[in-house]
Amino acid sequence: MSAPHVQAGWTPAQRRTFAVAVAVILAITVYVRRMVDPLDRVAWSYQVLGLCLVVACIAGRALIGRSARNTDDVRWPAPAIWAGLALAAILPYLGSLRVGLLSDDFGLVYAMSEVGGPLEAMRDIAYRGLFRPISLLIYWLGVRGWHGSGIGYHAASVAFHVANTLLVYALGKRWIGSTYGAAVAAGLFAVHPLHVEAVVWIPSHSDLLYTGFGLASLLCLEDYLTAPPPRRWFALAGVPLFFAAALFGKEAAIVVPALALLRLALLPPKPSPTQAAVTTAVYALPVIPYLGAYMSVVGTDRGYDLPLTFWNTVFPSTPLAMMGDFLFPVQRMLFGQAAPWLWWLALLVMGAGAFWWTRGLTLVPGKRLWFWIGTVFVLAIPVWVYSAGSSGILENSRRAYFPTLGLVWLFGDMCAARGLSLRKSGAVAAAAILLAGLLTPWYILPWMRAGRLAQKVLSAGTAFVQERPPSDANATIYVSRLPEMAYGVPVFRNCFPQAISFAVGRTAPIRVVTDTPSPGSIHPEEMAHWALRPGESLIAWNAKTGEMETVRVGARHSLTRTAPPGGADDH
């Protein structure tokens, strides 16, 4: 192995000075961002501040050359690798099979139970104005195939995650050029706790689907660039087909072509001008029909606003936060429940891991390093545009499922470059995968507890509806004190009426009384001015007793109702 070298013109002192200067500039920028909005935990967090140092090292590394890298590789049997990665993706998520339905799940399952055939299901706008027909088709198949049972949907999610893990390995082997590095990267992807929400929460089917189809499209692109005819032309046909499937799984797949172009520019083999032009054309093909289908179904009704503020547009809050959560996947609520000191110990261990990462950056070839980091930034663009990023490990971390692929490949690349022995990289790789694999089942526990709570509330509410006299079947039932969030997980947010309706097999006249504005909900102050009609009732969930209690019942001889302040009766 040759000695490390530095490109002419850059001394070690200049390298350190450059890295420190970049770190200081970034730290000042983050601190100024905090002064503008100190409550924004995504743009200002210990992860983002810590990432300033990592980004500074990457910037310095790109200008000063690289150290020599190891050229050894393992010769493990292919079936053993595939089986091992599949088990790694399954075992940590066995507990997810017991989570059941939560929050938006109820609304989506109920919506799909009301439609007829699969085409009607795919045209339904059940994602609040978002066009994700393949994801909706999964819900429709679940209602018909396993009667909307949560275990069926969760088993499908785990299967999607297994397929994605194997695709990460197959594509990583091409891009890293090492079986060992690709296996380590896929193993970390399979068990990383940042992916818990994507696999455990059923509406994240869309994230799993567009990730898998996007990876399949990129794998076909690799075959087109390297395989001989006629396999090359079959692979070329697969590029737009899988990309179209990714688009119809989730709109965030629109950035896959940008990642493909980044690959053409930075990774070997270099494409010919013809191959570059053909790649651009085949990725452009599905976009026009997708946009046409989107406009015909959704029109101009966007599912989310575009909060393009100055800081969200200029400062890369979202990708930096994703990178920080990936290197420091610490859910403080869970660590605090076990022991406060455990949280600081976890930060110390993960900080040591981040230091190992920064030391290994010099072993990765310059263009490939920029490709790994560019993957995070490019794939984070949809989240970057639509929101400020994730609010924590348990909720909204599903958005990092695809973008953080660049980081697992970077980890695998560094392990391959260091060498295969335990002393060089094996111990670190094994420790990282083992630690992540232990954290993932722990992070699933709040989802399991929330699932049990949802079933208790739903059972009590269903029993109340079924026990009502036939004469009161169409009278409104007002429900208050529902657990919208519990243990950091959404329980009944927006979809309790649909949950009851699906459980009883008919449309139940439910109205939710809540302090949090949501579609179809009523504010408690507004409810206080209403006089219940005969047959109507106000019930409430009692968290202490675990029962649904009757608060108020409409008088049998009172047919009047006072209008809420500032508006007429809308019942």
Buried (B, 14 or more C-beta within 10 A) or exposed (E): EEEEEBEEEBEEEBBEEBBEEBBEEBBEBBEEBBEEEEEBBBBBBEBBBBBBBBBBBBBBBBBBBBBEBBEEBEEEEEEEBBEBBBEBBBBBBEBBBBBBBBBBBBBBBBBBBBBEEBEEBBBBBBBEBBBBBBBBBBBBBBBEEBEBBBEBBBBBBBBBBBBBBBBBBBBBBBBBBBBBBBBBBBBBBBBBBBBBBBBBBBBBBBBBBBBBBBBBBBBBBBBBBEBEEEEBEEBBEBBBBBBBBBBBBBBBBBBBBBBBBBBBBBBEEEBEEEBBEBBEEBBEBBBEEBEEBBEEBBEEEEBEEEEEBEBBEEBBBBBBBBBBBBBBBBBEEBBEEEEEEBBEEBBEEBBEBBEBBBEBBBBBBBEBBBBBBBBBBBBBBBBBBBBBBBBBBBBBBBBBBBBBBBBBBBBBBBBBBBBBEEEBBBEBBEEBBEBBBEBBBBBBEBBBBBBBBBBBBBEBBBEBBEEBEEEBEEBBBBBBBBBBBBBBBBBBBBBBBBBBBBBBEEBBBBBBBBEEEEEEBBEEEBBEEBBBBBBBBBBBBEEEEEBBEEEBBBEEEEEEBEEBEEEEEEE
